[in-house]
């Protein structure tokens, strides 16, 4: 009933912004479990990429891999990194510790998420700040790499976000993004990316690798949901988390929704 009432508003930018902020504020405030550091659907690497070898296999291995293999697309070491939509900060912590950037700033709209990330993840080259993707509080041409993981689908204006990415990146800086869209919405996203001023280096349909990650993580994810989420909210959260059998999972399987990975660069000169 609630979904039916809210559906007509989903096309409005103000509603997208409000919905995203409320959702992630509530998640960070009421589910502050230290073992739930990632909110993306996960990624299983290609054969060419090979397996990720860590001293300790993290609880959320596949969501961590979404960040790892995205960051591996360009040089991160000794670079200044900005993540827009950093959530609980697990990806930021992994990249800041594994790839050794000069400094990594994680930015999120939800102040509860920012506070939680700063509490959970402490490194000398890492901090989390609050800010809007459509008005990034970062100096012009001060960032080497902008990272955006499974976030821009919720923005009121993707065009404004991309304009801000273009502004904060140094000439020659990279924009790394993964996100999903319904099949009918993919042409619009492709057009927005083609006209934002950045040059496309790689565009990959990683849908099969997201599906595989969801399947491989499913038992652990369902166990955490049963343990951490109140019973009355478990069905709703399972849909949000994209477990096997959820609408999101089924959409990926029947190809009514796709998940893509992008690598773009800001030209050295206009």
C-alpha positions in Angstrom: 0.0 0.0 0.0 2.8 2.4 1.0 4.8 1.6 -2.1 1.7 2.2 -4.3 1.1 5.6 -2.7 4.8 6.7 -3.1 5.3 5.4 -6.6 4.1 8.6 -8.4 6.7 10.7 -6.5 9.7 8.6 -7.5 10.2 10.7 -10.7 10.8 13.9 -8.7 14.3 14.9 -7.8 13.3 16.2 -4.4 11.7 12.8 -3.5 14.8 10.9 -4.6 17.0 13.0 -2.4 14.6 12.8 0.6 14.1 9.1 0.2 17.8 8.3 0.1 18.6 10.5 3.1 15.9 9.0 5.3 16.7 5.5 4.3 20.4 5.7 5.1 20.0 7.8 8.2 17.7 5.1 9.6 20.0 2.3 8.6 23.0 3.9 10.2 21.1 4.9 13.3 19.3 1.6 14.0 21.6 -1.0 12.6 25.0 0.1 13.8 26.5 -3.4 13.8 30.3 -3.3 13.3 30.2 -6.4 11.2 28.0 -4.7 8.5 30.5 -2.4 6.9 29.1 -2.5 3.3 25.8 -1.9 1.7 26.5 -2.8 -2.0 25.4 -6.1 -3.6 28.8 -7.5 -4.1 31.1 -8.6 -7.0 32.7 -11.9 -8.0 35.8 -11.2 -10.1 36.4 -12.3 -13.7 39.0 -15.0 -14.4 41.3 -12.3 -15.8 41.1 -10.4 -12.5 41.8 -13.4 -10.4 40.9 -14.0 -6.8 41.7 -11.5 -4.0 44.1 -12.8 -1.4 43.8 -11.2 2.0 45.3 -12.3 5.3 41.9 -12.5 6.8 38.8 -13.2 4.7 36.2 -10.5 5.6 32.7 -11.3 6.6 31.4 -9.3 3.6 33.9 -10.6 1.1 31.9 -9.9 -2.1 30.9 -6.3 -1.3 34.5 -5.6 -0.4 35.5 -7.0 -3.8 33.2 -4.6 -5.5 35.4 -1.8 -4.1 38.7 -3.6 -4.6 38.3 -4.4 -8.3 36.9 -0.9 -9.0 39.8 0.8 -7.3 42.3 -1.5 -9.2 41.2 0.2 -12.5 43.6 3.1 -11.9 46.5 4.1 -9.8 45.5 4.9 -6.2 48.8 4.9 -4.4 49.9 8.4 -3.3 46.7 9.9 -4.9 44.0 12.1 -3.3 40.8 10.2 -3.4 37.2 11.3 -2.9 34.4 8.7 -2.5 30.9 10.2 -3.0 28.3 8.1 -1.1 30.7 6.3 1.3 28.0 4.8 3.5 29.3 2.8 6.4 32.9 3.3 5.2 34.0 -0.3 4.7 35.1 0.3 1.1 36.9 3.5 2.0 38.8 1.7 4.8 39.8 -1.1 2.5 41.1 1.1 -0.3 42.8 3.5 2.2 44.7 0.7 3.8 45.3 -1.7 0.9 46.1 0.8 -2.0 47.9 3.4 0.1 46.4 6.7 -1.2 47.9 9.9 0.0 44.5 10.8 1.5 41.0 9.4 1.2 37.9 11.4 1.9 34.6 9.5 2.2 31.5 11.7 1.8 27.9 10.8 2.5 24.6 12.7 2.7 23.5 10.9 5.9 25.2 12.3 9.0 24.5 9.1 11.0 26.4 7.2 8.4 29.3 9.6 8.6 29.4 9.4 12.4 29.3 5.6 12.3 32.1 5.4 9.6 34.3 7.8 11.6 33.8 5.6 14.7 34.5 2.3 12.9 37.3 3.2 10.6 40.3 5.0 11.9 43.4 5.5 9.7 45.8 8.5 9.4 45.0 8.9 5.7 41.2 8.6 6.0 38.3 10.8 7.1 34.5 10.9 6.5 32.5 14.1 6.0 28.9 15.0 5.3 28.0 16.5 2.0 25.7 16.3 -1.0 26.7 14.6 -4.3 25.1 17.6 -6.1 27.1 20.2 -4.2 30.3 18.6 -3.2 32.1 20.6 -0.4 35.6 20.0 -2.0 37.9 22.5 -3.8 37.9 22.7 -7.6 40.5 20.5 -9.3 41.8 19.1 -6.0 41.0 15.3 -6.4 42.9 12.7 -8.4 40.3 10.0 -8.3 36.5 10.1 -7.6 34.9 6.8 -6.6 31.1 6.2 -6.6 29.8 2.8 -5.7 26.1 1.9 -6.2 24.9 5.4 -5.2 24.1 7.7 -8.1 20.8 6.0 -9.0 19.4 7.7 -5.8 20.5 11.2 -6.7 18.0 13.9 -7.5 20.1 15.0 -10.5 22.8 12.7 -12.0 23.7 15.5 -14.4 24.5 17.9 -11.5 26.5 15.1 -9.8 28.6 14.5 -12.9 29.1 18.3 -13.2 30.5 18.3 -9.7 32.7 15.3 -10.4 34.1 17.2 -13.4 34.7 20.3 -11.3 36.6 18.6 -8.4 38.8 16.3 -10.5 42.2 17.5 -11.5 42.9 17.4 -15.3 43.9 13.8 -16.0 42.0 12.6 -12.9 39.8 9.5 -13.0 36.2 8.8 -12.2 35.4 5.2 -11.2 31.7 4.2 -10.9 29.6 1.1 -10.5 25.8 1.3 -10.4 22.6 -0.3 -11.7 19.7 0.8 -13.8 16.5 -0.7 -15.2 17.0 -1.7 -18.9 14.7 1.1 -20.0 16.8 3.7 -18.1 20.2 2.6 -19.4 20.1 4.8 -22.5 19.6 7.9 -20.4 22.5 7.0 -18.1 24.7 6.3 -21.1 23.7 9.7 -22.6 24.5 11.5 -19.3 27.9 9.9 -19.1 28.6 10.6 -22.8 27.8 14.3 -22.4 29.4 15.1 -19.0 32.8 16.2 -20.3 34.7 13.1 -19.1 36.2 10.6 -21.5 35.0 7.0 -21.3 37.9 4.5 -21.0 36.0 1.4 -20.0 32.3 0.4 -19.9 31.6 -3.1 -18.6 28.4 -5.0 -18.0 29.2 -6.7 -14.7 25.7 -8.0 -14.1 26.6 -11.8 -14.1 29.4 -11.1 -11.6 27.0 -9.3 -9.3 24.4 -12.2 -9.6 27.2 -14.7 -8.7 28.3 -12.6 -5.7 24.7 -12.4 -4.4 24.4 -16.2 -4.7 27.7 -16.9 -3.0 27.0 -14.6 -0.1 23.3 -15.5 0.3 23.6 -17.9 3.3 25.8 -15.5 5.3 23.7 -12.5 4.5 20.4 -14.2 5.5 22.0 -15.3 8.8 23.0 -11.7 9.6 19.6 -10.4 8.7 18.0 -12.9 11.1 20.4 -12.0 13.8 20.6 -8.3 13.5 17.2 -7.1 12.1 14.0 -7.2 14.2 11.7 -9.9 12.9 9.0 -7.6 11.7 11.5 -5.8 9.4 13.4 -8.9 8.1 11.3 -9.4 5.0 11.6 -5.7 4.0 15.3 -5.6 4.7 15.9 -8.9 2.8 14.4 -7.1 -0.3 16.6 -4.1 0.3 19.7 -6.3 0.7 19.0 -8.1 -2.5 19.0 -11.7 -1.2 18.4 -14.6 -3.7 14.7 -14.4 -4.6 14.3 -10.7 -4.0 13.0 -8.4 -6.7 16.5 -6.9 -7.3 18.0 -10.4 -7.8 15.2 -11.5 -10.1 15.5 -8.3 -12.1 19.2 -9.0 -12.7 18.4 -12.6 -13.7 15.7 -11.7 -16.2 17.7 -8.8 -17.6 15.1 -6.1 -16.8 17.9 -4.5 -14.7 21.6 -4.2 -15.4 24.7 -3.4 -13.4 27.6 -1.6 -15.0 31.2 -0.5 -14.2 32.7 2.6 -15.7 36.2 4.1 -15.8 36.4 7.7 -17.1 39.0 10.4 -17.2 39.0 14.2 -17.2 40.8 15.6 -20.3 44.1 17.3 -19.6 42.7 20.4 -21.4 39.4 21.7 -22.8 
